[in-house]
């Protein structure tokens, strides 16, 4: 590749100087080297041209009216499109402190006036090499950012998969472990003047005599039953309910914002959604499936840890099994709440 080219493209140089003779001499000498050159006679014009011309390298005079070279440099380096452009500052000053000021503004190189043309050409060649590396680095960074974004999307997908039960498509126990503490912490919490919600109802459900299904029809049919059960429940739960496969044939339904006076009807509606319509597991096999439900309620007056609330629901489920299955029972604390609010509007 020729020194005046970058990826086969002629390198572009912008000269900004308020002195006509300097502009003309530099333009001529650099065009002789086969560079593509544009000129601007002040800083403001230089910035406008730079944004359109997108130069690989800028040679800019320090002492100019309106906008001096340092200010031009700062604006160029603050522009995300141009910040990799190699910037040479032309100066008549040679004091070290001035160079520090120039470097602080972001200048990459200095050239002293009067300009030695051979030195200028050498510095331009070196500057263009660095400019090219800057652009490559920028392109690589952009690619890396894109890869990072794709990785983030993939991670989110993996996380959601790790929260899902593969067989039923329900949320899994890990998801419940993560969400329940957060949901319980919001009970009775105010957002301004509004309370998020005052109650959370949790139903622990279990398929009645599920072992018999597996024993009589095999595990494949047992799996079908769980899949149909999950679908039937998902189709019948409230919009503010989340359904989790807790383990085996146990399913947990968490409902935020449900009033205690409605929880019995809700539990009954879920029980009936399963019991009233047999499961057609194959062309010639229908199974009458029932579930037992144990309910517990957390309220702003009765805070529970996730473990205690699940335990309350589990005890109620045990009671439902004890009372003959295919029924809904509540923890004693939940029953009290339900009675207190019965008939309330
Ligand atoms: Mg000047």
py3Dmol code that shows the C-alpha trace and the ligand (Angstrom):
import py3Dmol

protein = """\
ATOM      1  CA  UNK A   1       0.000   0.000   0.000  1.00  0.00           C
ATOM      2  CA  UNK A   2       1.304   3.459  -0.896  1.00  0.00           C
ATOM      3  CA  UNK A   3       1.952   5.872   2.015  1.00  0.00           C
ATOM      4  CA  UNK A   4      -0.666   8.245   0.603  1.00  0.00           C
ATOM      5  CA  UNK A   5      -3.335   5.538   0.683  1.00  0.00           C
ATOM      6  CA  UNK A   6      -5.425   3.868   3.346  1.00  0.00           C
ATOM      7  CA  UNK A   7      -7.110   0.592   2.278  1.00  0.00           C
ATOM      8  CA  UNK A   8      -6.607   1.673  -1.356  1.00  0.00           C
ATOM      9  CA  UNK A   9      -8.238   5.054  -0.687  1.00  0.00           C
ATOM     10  CA  UNK A  10      -6.262   8.284  -1.212  1.00  0.00           C
ATOM     11  CA  UNK A  11      -5.569   9.770   2.229  1.00  0.00           C
ATOM     12  CA  UNK A  12      -7.422  12.997   2.962  1.00  0.00           C
ATOM     13  CA  UNK A  13      -5.761  15.992   4.605  1.00  0.00           C
ATOM     14  CA  UNK A  14      -7.397  19.205   5.788  1.00  0.00           C
ATOM     15  CA  UNK A  15      -5.300  22.370   6.169  1.00  0.00           C
ATOM     16  CA  UNK A  16      -6.674  25.138   8.400  1.00  0.00           C
ATOM     17  CA  UNK A  17      -4.690  28.389   8.357  1.00  0.00           C
ATOM     18  CA  UNK A  18      -5.585  32.058   8.189  1.00  0.00           C
ATOM     19  CA  UNK A  19      -2.454  32.835   6.098  1.00  0.00           C
ATOM     20  CA  UNK A  20      -3.072  32.460   2.388  1.00  0.00           C
ATOM     21  CA  UNK A  21       0.566  31.734   1.504  1.00  0.00           C
ATOM     22  CA  UNK A  22       0.909  28.947   4.085  1.00  0.00           C
ATOM     23  CA  UNK A  23      -2.344  27.379   2.833  1.00  0.00           C
ATOM     24  CA  UNK A  24      -1.227  27.490  -0.785  1.00  0.00           C
ATOM     25  CA  UNK A  25       2.291  26.157  -0.154  1.00  0.00           C
ATOM     26  CA  UNK A  26       1.122  23.289   2.059  1.00  0.00           C
ATOM     27  CA  UNK A  27      -1.691  22.364  -0.341  1.00  0.00           C
ATOM     28  CA  UNK A  28       0.703  22.287  -3.294  1.00  0.00           C
ATOM     29  CA  UNK A  29       3.367  20.246  -1.512  1.00  0.00           C
ATOM     30  CA  UNK A  30       0.904  17.695  -0.198  1.00  0.00           C
ATOM     31  CA  UNK A  31      -0.955  17.365  -3.485  1.00  0.00           C
ATOM     32  CA  UNK A  32       2.433  16.704  -5.077  1.00  0.00           C
ATOM     33  CA  UNK A  33       2.572  13.673  -2.759  1.00  0.00           C
ATOM     34  CA  UNK A  34      -0.794  12.533  -4.184  1.00  0.00           C
ATOM     35  CA  UNK A  35      -2.838  13.328  -1.090  1.00  0.00           C
ATOM     36  CA  UNK A  36      -6.384  14.646  -1.389  1.00  0.00           C
ATOM     37  CA  UNK A  37      -6.267  18.100   0.207  1.00  0.00           C
ATOM     38  CA  UNK A  38      -8.860  20.642   1.271  1.00  0.00           C
ATOM     39  CA  UNK A  39      -8.245  24.014   2.912  1.00  0.00           C
ATOM     40  CA  UNK A  40     -10.095  26.297   5.314  1.00  0.00           C
ATOM     41  CA  UNK A  41      -9.112  29.876   6.152  1.00  0.00           C
ATOM     42  CA  UNK A  42     -10.432  29.887   9.722  1.00  0.00           C
ATOM     43  CA  UNK A  43     -11.278  27.510  12.541  1.00  0.00           C
ATOM     44  CA  UNK A  44     -15.046  27.607  12.191  1.00  0.00           C
ATOM     45  CA  UNK A  45     -14.898  26.854   8.497  1.00  0.00           C
ATOM     46  CA  UNK A  46     -12.334  24.134   9.251  1.00  0.00           C
ATOM     47  CA  UNK A  47     -14.708  22.309  11.585  1.00  0.00           C
ATOM     48  CA  UNK A  48     -17.577  22.459   9.084  1.00  0.00           C
ATOM     49  CA  UNK A  49     -15.352  21.115   6.304  1.00  0.00           C
ATOM     50  CA  UNK A  50     -13.896  18.424   8.587  1.00  0.00           C
ATOM     51  CA  UNK A  51     -17.394  17.083   9.331  1.00  0.00           C
ATOM     52  CA  UNK A  52     -18.136  16.722   5.618  1.00  0.00           C
ATOM     53  CA  UNK A  53     -14.672  15.798   4.337  1.00  0.00           C
ATOM     54  CA  UNK A  54     -13.844  13.356   7.175  1.00  0.00           C
ATOM     55  CA  UNK A  55     -10.068  13.844   6.824  1.00  0.00           C
ATOM     56  CA  UNK A  56      -7.458  11.317   7.960  1.00  0.00           C
ATOM     57  CA  UNK A  57      -5.236  14.137   9.156  1.00  0.00           C
ATOM     58  CA  UNK A  58      -5.632  17.814  10.008  1.00  0.00           C
ATOM     59  CA  UNK A  59      -2.882  20.441   9.905  1.00  0.00           C
ATOM     60  CA  UNK A  60      -4.095  23.468  11.822  1.00  0.00           C
ATOM     61  CA  UNK A  61      -2.500  26.810  12.627  1.00  0.00           C
ATOM     62  CA  UNK A  62      -2.439  27.765  16.309  1.00  0.00           C
ATOM     63  CA  UNK A  63      -2.753  31.544  15.999  1.00  0.00           C
ATOM     64  CA  UNK A  64      -5.987  32.384  14.217  1.00  0.00           C
ATOM     65  CA  UNK A  65      -8.788  34.893  14.842  1.00  0.00           C
ATOM     66  CA  UNK A  66     -12.285  33.726  15.979  1.00  0.00           C
ATOM     67  CA  UNK A  67     -11.343  30.180  16.879  1.00  0.00           C
ATOM     68  CA  UNK A  68      -7.679  29.425  17.575  1.00  0.00           C
ATOM     69  CA  UNK A  69      -5.966  26.105  16.834  1.00  0.00           C
ATOM     70  CA  UNK A  70      -6.367  24.809  20.390  1.00  0.00           C
ATOM     71  CA  UNK A  71     -10.125  25.388  20.313  1.00  0.00           C
ATOM     72  CA  UNK A  72     -10.406  23.739  16.896  1.00  0.00           C
ATOM     73  CA  UNK A  73      -8.457  20.763  18.222  1.00  0.00           C
ATOM     74  CA  UNK A  74     -10.710  20.431  21.278  1.00  0.00           C
ATOM     75  CA  UNK A  75     -13.835  20.471  19.117  1.00  0.00           C
ATOM     76  CA  UNK A  76     -12.427  17.917  16.666  1.00  0.00           C
ATOM     77  CA  UNK A  77     -11.369  15.580  19.477  1.00  0.00           C
ATOM     78  CA  UNK A  78     -14.798  15.906  21.122  1.00  0.00           C
ATOM     79  CA  UNK A  79     -16.556  14.838  17.911  1.00  0.00           C
ATOM     80  CA  UNK A  80     -17.071  11.023  17.933  1.00  0.00           C
ATOM     81  CA  UNK A  81     -16.816  10.913  14.147  1.00  0.00           C
ATOM     82  CA  UNK A  82     -13.500  12.806  14.074  1.00  0.00           C
ATOM     83  CA  UNK A  83     -11.833  11.994  17.398  1.00  0.00           C
ATOM     84  CA  UNK A  84      -9.420   9.512  15.761  1.00  0.00           C
ATOM     85  CA  UNK A  85      -8.209  12.085  13.205  1.00  0.00           C
ATOM     86  CA  UNK A  86      -4.507  12.838  13.593  1.00  0.00           C
ATOM     87  CA  UNK A  87      -4.114  16.513  14.505  1.00  0.00           C
ATOM     88  CA  UNK A  88      -0.938  18.517  13.781  1.00  0.00           C
ATOM     89  CA  UNK A  89      -0.744  21.961  15.337  1.00  0.00           C
ATOM     90  CA  UNK A  90       1.328  24.615  13.515  1.00  0.00           C
ATOM     91  CA  UNK A  91       3.005  27.041  15.836  1.00  0.00           C
ATOM     92  CA  UNK A  92       5.571  29.764  15.920  1.00  0.00           C
ATOM     93  CA  UNK A  93       5.957  29.196  19.627  1.00  0.00           C
ATOM     94  CA  UNK A  94       8.607  26.876  20.869  1.00  0.00           C
ATOM     95  CA  UNK A  95       8.292  27.130  24.606  1.00  0.00           C
ATOM     96  CA  UNK A  96       7.712  23.835  26.382  1.00  0.00           C
ATOM     97  CA  UNK A  97       4.740  25.179  28.354  1.00  0.00           C
ATOM     98  CA  UNK A  98       2.952  25.968  25.099  1.00  0.00           C
ATOM     99  CA  UNK A  99       3.462  22.428  23.909  1.00  0.00           C
ATOM    100  CA  UNK A 100       1.957  21.103  27.124  1.00  0.00           C
ATOM    101  CA  UNK A 101      -1.080  23.321  26.539  1.00  0.00           C
ATOM    102  CA  UNK A 102      -1.288  21.974  22.991  1.00  0.00           C
ATOM    103  CA  UNK A 103      -1.037  18.362  24.143  1.00  0.00           C
ATOM    104  CA  UNK A 104      -3.695  18.969  26.775  1.00  0.00           C
ATOM    105  CA  UNK A 105      -6.072  20.137  24.066  1.00  0.00           C
ATOM    106  CA  UNK A 106      -5.588  16.774  22.333  1.00  0.00           C
ATOM    107  CA  UNK A 107      -3.083  17.695  19.592  1.00  0.00           C
ATOM    108  CA  UNK A 108      -1.062  14.703  18.379  1.00  0.00           C
ATOM    109  CA  UNK A 109       1.934  16.517  16.882  1.00  0.00           C
ATOM    110  CA  UNK A 110       3.542  19.959  16.531  1.00  0.00           C
ATOM    111  CA  UNK A 111       5.256  21.641  13.645  1.00  0.00           C
ATOM    112  CA  UNK A 112       7.120  24.900  14.009  1.00  0.00           C
ATOM    113  CA  UNK A 113       6.850  27.766  11.602  1.00  0.00           C
ATOM    114  CA  UNK A 114       8.642  28.403   9.337  1.00  0.00           C
ATOM    115  CA  UNK A 115       7.796  24.953   8.075  1.00  0.00           C
ATOM    116  CA  UNK A 116      10.492  22.574   6.861  1.00  0.00           C
ATOM    117  CA  UNK A 117       8.707  20.760   4.037  1.00  0.00           C
ATOM    118  CA  UNK A 118      10.674  17.524   4.413  1.00  0.00           C
ATOM    119  CA  UNK A 119       9.888  17.404   8.120  1.00  0.00           C
ATOM    120  CA  UNK A 120       6.240  18.133   7.311  1.00  0.00           C
ATOM    121  CA  UNK A 121       6.059  15.225   4.851  1.00  0.00           C
ATOM    122  CA  UNK A 122       7.692  12.847   7.350  1.00  0.00           C
ATOM    123  CA  UNK A 123       5.316  13.873  10.114  1.00  0.00           C
ATOM    124  CA  UNK A 124       2.316  13.578   7.820  1.00  0.00           C
ATOM    125  CA  UNK A 125       3.348  10.030   6.847  1.00  0.00           C
ATOM    126  CA  UNK A 126       3.789   9.080  10.510  1.00  0.00           C
ATOM    127  CA  UNK A 127       0.513  10.779  11.436  1.00  0.00           C
ATOM    128  CA  UNK A 128      -1.401   8.950   8.721  1.00  0.00           C
ATOM    129  CA  UNK A 129      -0.058   5.606   9.971  1.00  0.00           C
ATOM    130  CA  UNK A 130      -1.348   6.417  13.444  1.00  0.00           C
ATOM    131  CA  UNK A 131      -4.621   7.720  12.027  1.00  0.00           C
ATOM    132  CA  UNK A 132      -5.090   4.432  10.171  1.00  0.00           C
ATOM    133  CA  UNK A 133      -4.398   2.449  13.355  1.00  0.00           C
ATOM    134  CA  UNK A 134      -6.879   4.635  15.228  1.00  0.00           C
ATOM    135  CA  UNK A 135      -9.554   3.889  12.667  1.00  0.00           C
ATOM    136  CA  UNK A 136      -8.827   0.166  12.763  1.00  0.00           C
ATOM    137  CA  UNK A 137      -9.013   0.252  16.544  1.00  0.00           C
ATOM    138  CA  UNK A 138     -12.311   2.103  16.395  1.00  0.00           C
ATOM    139  CA  UNK A 139     -13.751  -0.395  13.902  1.00  0.00           C
ATOM    140  CA  UNK A 140     -12.574  -3.285  16.105  1.00  0.00           C
ATOM    141  CA  UNK A 141     -14.162  -1.657  19.148  1.00  0.00           C
ATOM    142  CA  UNK A 142     -17.427  -1.229  17.296  1.00  0.00           C
ATOM    143  CA  UNK A 143     -17.362  -4.907  16.355  1.00  0.00           C
ATOM    144  CA  UNK A 144     -16.611  -5.821  19.974  1.00  0.00           C
ATOM    145  CA  UNK A 145     -19.526  -3.690  21.156  1.00  0.00           C
ATOM    146  CA  UNK A 146     -21.791  -5.490  18.714  1.00  0.00           C
ATOM    147  CA  UNK A 147     -20.546  -8.882  19.938  1.00  0.00           C
ATOM    148  CA  UNK A 148     -21.094  -7.714  23.536  1.00  0.00           C
ATOM    149  CA  UNK A 149     -24.667  -6.736  22.737  1.00  0.00           C
ATOM    150  CA  UNK A 150     -25.285 -10.129  21.124  1.00  0.00           C
ATOM    151  CA  UNK A 151     -23.780 -11.830  24.179  1.00  0.00           C
ATOM    152  CA  UNK A 152     -26.066  -9.835  26.463  1.00  0.00           C
ATOM    153  CA  UNK A 153     -29.113 -10.908  24.476  1.00  0.00           C
ATOM    154  CA  UNK A 154     -27.927 -14.513  24.636  1.00  0.00           C
ATOM    155  CA  UNK A 155     -27.320 -14.244  28.378  1.00  0.00           C
ATOM    156  CA  UNK A 156     -30.831 -12.916  28.901  1.00  0.00           C
ATOM    157  CA  UNK A 157     -32.196 -15.806  26.886  1.00  0.00           C
ATOM    158  CA  UNK A 158     -30.117 -18.286  28.911  1.00  0.00           C
ATOM    159  CA  UNK A 159     -31.309 -16.702  32.127  1.00  0.00           C
ATOM    160  CA  UNK A 160     -34.935 -16.949  31.055  1.00  0.00           C
ATOM    161  CA  UNK A 161     -34.368 -20.579  30.031  1.00  0.00           C
ATOM    162  CA  UNK A 162     -32.814 -21.297  33.416  1.00  0.00           C
ATOM    163  CA  UNK A 163     -36.035 -19.955  35.013  1.00  0.00           C
ATOM    164  CA  UNK A 164     -38.321 -22.127  32.908  1.00  0.00           C
ATOM    165  CA  UNK A 165     -39.388 -25.710  33.422  1.00  0.00           C
ATOM    166  CA  UNK A 166     -38.588 -27.402  30.121  1.00  0.00           C
ATOM    167  CA  UNK A 167     -41.414 -29.932  30.210  1.00  0.00           C
ATOM    168  CA  UNK A 168     -44.395 -27.753  31.169  1.00  0.00           C
ATOM    169  CA  UNK A 169     -43.110 -24.352  30.053  1.00  0.00           C
ATOM    170  CA  UNK A 170     -44.044 -22.992  33.499  1.00  0.00           C
ATOM    171  CA  UNK A 171     -41.660 -20.941  35.576  1.00  0.00           C
ATOM    172  CA  UNK A 172     -39.562 -23.217  37.757  1.00  0.00           C
ATOM    173  CA  UNK A 173     -38.717 -23.327  41.431  1.00  0.00           C
ATOM    174  CA  UNK A 174     -35.596 -21.236  40.935  1.00  0.00           C
ATOM    175  CA  UNK A 175     -37.785 -18.479  39.464  1.00  0.00           C
ATOM    176  CA  UNK A 176     -40.086 -18.707  42.495  1.00  0.00           C
ATOM    177  CA  UNK A 177     -37.113 -18.555  44.872  1.00  0.00           C
ATOM    178  CA  UNK A 178     -35.959 -15.388  43.137  1.00  0.00           C
ATOM    179  CA  UNK A 179     -39.289 -13.598  42.694  1.00  0.00           C
ATOM    180  CA  UNK A 180     -41.190 -14.426  45.900  1.00  0.00           C
ATOM    181  CA  UNK A 181     -38.954 -12.429  48.302  1.00  0.00           C
ATOM    182  CA  UNK A 182     -39.254  -9.427  46.014  1.00  0.00           C
ATOM    183  CA  UNK A 183     -43.040  -9.777  45.683  1.00  0.00           C
ATOM    184  CA  UNK A 184     -43.474 -10.137  49.437  1.00  0.00           C
ATOM    185  CA  UNK A 185     -41.282  -7.099  50.099  1.00  0.00           C
ATOM    186  CA  UNK A 186     -43.695  -5.002  48.019  1.00  0.00           C
ATOM    187  CA  UNK A 187     -46.780  -5.920  50.071  1.00  0.00           C
ATOM    188  CA  UNK A 188     -48.197  -2.748  51.635  1.00  0.00           C
ATOM    189  CA  UNK A 189     -45.346  -0.627  50.218  1.00  0.00           C
ATOM    190  CA  UNK A 190     -46.406   2.817  49.135  1.00  0.00           C
ATOM    191  CA  UNK A 191     -45.492   4.367  45.838  1.00  0.00           C
ATOM    192  CA  UNK A 192     -46.297   7.989  46.574  1.00  0.00           C
ATOM    193  CA  UNK A 193     -49.872   7.910  47.908  1.00  0.00           C
ATOM    194  CA  UNK A 194     -50.714   4.593  46.307  1.00  0.00           C
ATOM    195  CA  UNK A 195     -50.125   1.189  47.835  1.00  0.00           C
ATOM    196  CA  UNK A 196     -48.774  -1.330  45.315  1.00  0.00           C
ATOM    197  CA  UNK A 197     -50.940  -4.086  46.750  1.00  0.00           C
ATOM    198  CA  UNK A 198     -52.021  -5.178  50.219  1.00  0.00           C
ATOM    199  CA  UNK A 199     -52.276  -8.930  49.771  1.00  0.00           C
ATOM    200  CA  UNK A 200     -50.531 -11.810  48.125  1.00  0.00           C
ATOM    201  CA  UNK A 201     -52.281 -15.142  47.877  1.00  0.00           C
ATOM    202  CA  UNK A 202     -50.349 -18.292  47.266  1.00  0.00           C
ATOM    203  CA  UNK A 203     -51.831 -21.628  46.284  1.00  0.00           C
ATOM    204  CA  UNK A 204     -49.838 -24.801  46.590  1.00  0.00           C
ATOM    205  CA  UNK A 205     -51.465 -27.398  44.308  1.00  0.00           C
ATOM    206  CA  UNK A 206     -50.915 -31.074  43.879  1.00  0.00           C
ATOM    207  CA  UNK A 207     -52.352 -33.592  41.420  1.00  0.00           C
ATOM    208  CA  UNK A 208     -54.480 -36.115  43.298  1.00  0.00           C
ATOM    209  CA  UNK A 209     -53.346 -39.733  43.002  1.00  0.00           C
ATOM    210  CA  UNK A 210     -50.719 -38.791  40.453  1.00  0.00           C
ATOM    211  CA  UNK A 211     -48.712 -41.879  41.328  1.00  0.00           C
ATOM    212  CA  UNK A 212     -51.612 -43.996  40.083  1.00  0.00           C
ATOM    213  CA  UNK A 213     -51.462 -42.227  36.703  1.00  0.00           C
ATOM    214  CA  UNK A 214     -47.784 -43.078  36.370  1.00  0.00           C
ATOM    215  CA  UNK A 215     -48.251 -46.616  37.644  1.00  0.00           C
ATOM    216  CA  UNK A 216     -51.282 -47.390  35.457  1.00  0.00           C
ATOM    217  CA  UNK A 217     -50.402 -45.571  32.233  1.00  0.00           C
ATOM    218  CA  UNK A 218     -46.642 -45.007  32.394  1.00  0.00           C
ATOM    219  CA  UNK A 219     -44.509 -41.902  32.857  1.00  0.00           C
ATOM    220  CA  UNK A 220     -45.104 -40.646  29.342  1.00  0.00           C
ATOM    221  CA  UNK A 221     -48.812 -40.265  30.056  1.00  0.00           C
ATOM    222  CA  UNK A 222     -47.907 -38.808  33.452  1.00  0.00           C
ATOM    223  CA  UNK A 223     -45.855 -36.167  31.655  1.00  0.00           C
ATOM    224  CA  UNK A 224     -48.753 -35.413  29.315  1.00  0.00           C
ATOM    225  CA  UNK A 225     -51.015 -34.914  32.310  1.00  0.00           C
ATOM    226  CA  UNK A 226     -48.592 -32.373  33.795  1.00  0.00           C
ATOM    227  CA  UNK A 227     -48.310 -30.533  30.479  1.00  0.00           C
ATOM    228  CA  UNK A 228     -52.095 -30.358  30.058  1.00  0.00           C
ATOM    229  CA  UNK A 229     -52.473 -29.324  33.673  1.00  0.00           C
ATOM    230  CA  UNK A 230     -49.985 -26.480  33.147  1.00  0.00           C
ATOM    231  CA  UNK A 231     -51.815 -25.325  30.001  1.00  0.00           C
ATOM    232  CA  UNK A 232     -55.224 -25.515  31.679  1.00  0.00           C
ATOM    233  CA  UNK A 233     -54.010 -23.531  34.684  1.00  0.00           C
ATOM    234  CA  UNK A 234     -52.274 -20.893  32.548  1.00  0.00           C
ATOM    235  CA  UNK A 235     -55.512 -20.424  30.621  1.00  0.00           C
ATOM    236  CA  UNK A 236     -57.525 -19.943  33.818  1.00  0.00           C
ATOM    237  CA  UNK A 237     -55.336 -17.907  36.158  1.00  0.00           C
ATOM    238  CA  UNK A 238     -55.763 -14.179  36.656  1.00  0.00           C
ATOM    239  CA  UNK A 239     -53.502 -11.776  34.763  1.00  0.00           C
ATOM    240  CA  UNK A 240     -51.714 -10.910  38.007  1.00  0.00           C
ATOM    241  CA  UNK A 241     -50.971 -14.563  38.831  1.00  0.00           C
ATOM    242  CA  UNK A 242     -47.720 -16.388  38.146  1.00  0.00           C
ATOM    243  CA  UNK A 243     -47.634 -20.171  37.970  1.00  0.00           C
ATOM    244  CA  UNK A 244     -44.540 -22.158  38.929  1.00  0.00           C
ATOM    245  CA  UNK A 245     -43.721 -25.823  38.774  1.00  0.00           C
ATOM    246  CA  UNK A 246     -42.523 -26.317  42.318  1.00  0.00           C
ATOM    247  CA  UNK A 247     -41.365 -29.884  41.826  1.00  0.00           C
ATOM    248  CA  UNK A 248     -42.837 -33.216  40.692  1.00  0.00           C
ATOM    249  CA  UNK A 249     -46.582 -32.767  40.398  1.00  0.00           C
ATOM    250  CA  UNK A 250     -46.642 -29.769  42.746  1.00  0.00           C
ATOM    251  CA  UNK A 251     -47.496 -26.379  41.306  1.00  0.00           C
ATOM    252  CA  UNK A 252     -47.529 -23.001  43.015  1.00  0.00           C
ATOM    253  CA  UNK A 253     -49.699 -20.086  41.931  1.00  0.00           C
ATOM    254  CA  UNK A 254     -48.769 -16.653  43.300  1.00  0.00           C
ATOM    255  CA  UNK A 255     -51.316 -13.855  42.942  1.00  0.00           C
ATOM    256  CA  UNK A 256     -50.551 -10.309  43.953  1.00  0.00           C
ATOM    257  CA  UNK A 257     -53.237  -7.785  44.779  1.00  0.00           C
ATOM    258  CA  UNK A 258     -56.108 -10.262  45.237  1.00  0.00           C
ATOM    259  CA  UNK A 259     -58.524  -9.367  48.034  1.00  0.00           C
ATOM    260  CA  UNK A 260     -59.131 -12.051  50.726  1.00  0.00           C
ATOM    261  CA  UNK A 261     -62.864 -12.029  50.004  1.00  0.00           C
ATOM    262  CA  UNK A 262     -62.081 -13.355  46.495  1.00  0.00           C
ATOM    263  CA  UNK A 263     -59.479 -16.013  47.208  1.00  0.00           C
ATOM    264  CA  UNK A 264     -61.893 -18.871  47.951  1.00  0.00           C
ATOM    265  CA  UNK A 265     -63.754 -18.345  44.668  1.00  0.00           C
ATOM    266  CA  UNK A 266     -60.464 -18.082  42.859  1.00  0.00           C
ATOM    267  CA  UNK A 267     -59.156 -21.333  44.328  1.00  0.00           C
ATOM    268  CA  UNK A 268     -62.453 -23.028  43.505  1.00  0.00           C
ATOM    269  CA  UNK A 269     -62.329 -21.773  39.929  1.00  0.00           C
ATOM    270  CA  UNK A 270     -58.886 -23.310  39.477  1.00  0.00           C
ATOM    271  CA  UNK A 271     -59.958 -26.593  41.041  1.00  0.00           C
ATOM    272  CA  UNK A 272     -63.036 -26.772  38.791  1.00  0.00           C
ATOM    273  CA  UNK A 273     -61.020 -25.804  35.688  1.00  0.00           C
ATOM    274  CA  UNK A 274     -59.163 -29.091  36.189  1.00  0.00           C
ATOM    275  CA  UNK A 275     -61.870 -31.356  37.648  1.00  0.00           C
ATOM    276  CA  UNK A 276     -64.756 -30.448  35.347  1.00  0.00           C
ATOM    277  CA  UNK A 277     -63.118 -31.465  32.080  1.00  0.00           C
ATOM    278  CA  UNK A 278     -61.204 -34.718  31.685  1.00  0.00           C
ATOM    279  CA  UNK A 279     -57.777 -34.675  30.058  1.00  0.00           C
ATOM    280  CA  UNK A 280     -57.685 -36.205  26.586  1.00  0.00           C
ATOM    281  CA  UNK A 281     -54.144 -37.574  26.699  1.00  0.00           C
ATOM    282  CA  UNK A 282     -54.432 -39.683  23.526  1.00  0.00           C
ATOM    283  CA  UNK A 283     -56.983 -40.595  20.850  1.00  0.00           C
ATOM    284  CA  UNK A 284     -58.540 -43.301  23.000  1.00  0.00           C
ATOM    285  CA  UNK A 285     -57.646 -42.227  26.521  1.00  0.00           C
ATOM    286  CA  UNK A 286     -59.304 -39.596  28.677  1.00  0.00           C
ATOM    287  CA  UNK A 287     -58.328 -39.172  32.311  1.00  0.00           C
ATOM    288  CA  UNK A 288     -60.357 -37.536  35.034  1.00  0.00           C
ATOM    289  CA  UNK A 289     -57.781 -35.525  36.930  1.00  0.00           C
ATOM    290  CA  UNK A 290     -58.317 -33.521  40.095  1.00  0.00           C
ATOM    291  CA  UNK A 291     -56.107 -31.272  42.156  1.00  0.00           C
ATOM    292  CA  UNK A 292     -56.022 -30.282  45.802  1.00  0.00           C
ATOM    293  CA  UNK A 293     -55.166 -26.727  46.727  1.00  0.00           C
ATOM    294  CA  UNK A 294     -53.716 -25.218  49.910  1.00  0.00           C
ATOM    295  CA  UNK A 295     -53.927 -21.435  50.203  1.00  0.00           C
ATOM    296  CA  UNK A 296     -52.107 -18.870  52.353  1.00  0.00           C
ATOM    297  CA  UNK A 297     -52.229 -15.083  52.353  1.00  0.00           C
ATOM    298  CA  UNK A 298     -49.579 -12.521  53.176  1.00  0.00           C
ATOM    299  CA  UNK A 299     -50.851  -9.034  53.959  1.00  0.00           C
ATOM    300  CA  UNK A 300     -49.414  -5.747  55.162  1.00  0.00           C
ATOM    301  CA  UNK A 301     -50.610  -6.762  58.636  1.00  0.00           C
ATOM    302  CA  UNK A 302     -49.203 -10.314  58.368  1.00  0.00           C
ATOM    303  CA  UNK A 303     -45.784 -10.323  56.825  1.00  0.00           C
ATOM    304  CA  UNK A 304     -44.289 -13.714  56.038  1.00  0.00           C
ATOM    305  CA  UNK A 305     -40.930 -14.909  54.906  1.00  0.00           C
ATOM    306  CA  UNK A 306     -41.173 -16.844  51.625  1.00  0.00           C
ATOM    307  CA  UNK A 307     -40.375 -20.037  53.511  1.00  0.00           C
ATOM    308  CA  UNK A 308     -43.123 -19.476  56.100  1.00  0.00           C
ATOM    309  CA  UNK A 309     -45.733 -18.548  53.514  1.00  0.00           C
ATOM    310  CA  UNK A 310     -44.949 -21.652  51.447  1.00  0.00           C
ATOM    311  CA  UNK A 311     -45.029 -23.725  54.602  1.00  0.00           C
ATOM    312  CA  UNK A 312     -48.488 -22.331  55.513  1.00  0.00           C
ATOM    313  CA  UNK A 313     -49.760 -23.198  52.038  1.00  0.00           C
ATOM    314  CA  UNK A 314     -48.201 -26.638  52.288  1.00  0.00           C
ATOM    315  CA  UNK A 315     -49.977 -27.319  55.606  1.00  0.00           C
ATOM    316  CA  UNK A 316     -53.263 -26.216  54.038  1.00  0.00           C
ATOM    317  CA  UNK A 317     -52.610 -28.528  51.078  1.00  0.00           C
ATOM    318  CA  UNK A 318     -52.015 -31.359  53.513  1.00  0.00           C
ATOM    319  CA  UNK A 319     -55.377 -30.544  55.086  1.00  0.00           C
ATOM    320  CA  UNK A 320     -57.050 -30.615  51.655  1.00  0.00           C
ATOM    321  CA  UNK A 321     -55.585 -34.069  51.029  1.00  0.00           C
ATOM    322  CA  UNK A 322     -56.725 -35.169  54.463  1.00  0.00           C
ATOM    323  CA  UNK A 323     -60.245 -33.883  53.790  1.00  0.00           C
ATOM    324  CA  UNK A 324     -60.667 -36.090  50.746  1.00  0.00           C
ATOM    325  CA  UNK A 325     -58.759 -34.277  47.951  1.00  0.00           C
ATOM    326  CA  UNK A 326     -60.228 -32.274  45.050  1.00  0.00           C
ATOM    327  CA  UNK A 327     -60.870 -29.359  47.393  1.00  0.00           C
ATOM    328  CA  UNK A 328     -59.436 -26.011  48.513  1.00  0.00           C
ATOM    329  CA  UNK A 329     -58.267 -25.381  52.074  1.00  0.00           C
ATOM    330  CA  UNK A 330     -56.608 -22.359  53.626  1.00  0.00           C
ATOM    331  CA  UNK A 331     -54.157 -21.770  56.438  1.00  0.00           C
ATOM    332  CA  UNK A 332     -55.862 -20.747  59.698  1.00  0.00           C
ATOM    333  CA  UNK A 333     -54.562 -17.202  59.384  1.00  0.00           C
ATOM    334  CA  UNK A 334     -55.872 -16.961  55.807  1.00  0.00           C
ATOM    335  CA  UNK A 335     -59.253 -18.366  56.907  1.00  0.00           C
ATOM    336  CA  UNK A 336     -59.495 -15.664  59.555  1.00  0.00           C
ATOM    337  CA  UNK A 337     -58.795 -12.980  56.952  1.00  0.00           C
ATOM    338  CA  UNK A 338     -61.381 -14.476  54.612  1.00  0.00           C
ATOM    339  CA  UNK A 339     -64.034 -14.560  57.369  1.00  0.00           C
ATOM    340  CA  UNK A 340     -63.204 -10.998  58.442  1.00  0.00           C
ATOM    341  CA  UNK A 341     -63.726  -9.733  54.920  1.00  0.00           C
ATOM    342  CA  UNK A 342     -66.648 -11.991  53.960  1.00  0.00           C
ATOM    343  CA  UNK A 343     -69.538  -9.909  52.686  1.00  0.00           C
ATOM    344  CA  UNK A 344     -67.426  -6.751  52.580  1.00  0.00           C
ATOM    345  CA  UNK A 345     -67.639  -4.755  49.409  1.00  0.00           C
TER     346      UNK A 345
END
"""
ligand_1 = """\
1
MG
Mg -2.096 32.291 11.952
"""
view = py3Dmol.view(width=600, height=400)
view.addModel(protein, "pdb")
view.setStyle({"model": 0}, {"cartoon": {"style": "trace"}})
view.addModel(ligand_1, "xyz")
view.setStyle({"model": 1}, {"stick": {}})
view.zoomTo()
view.show()
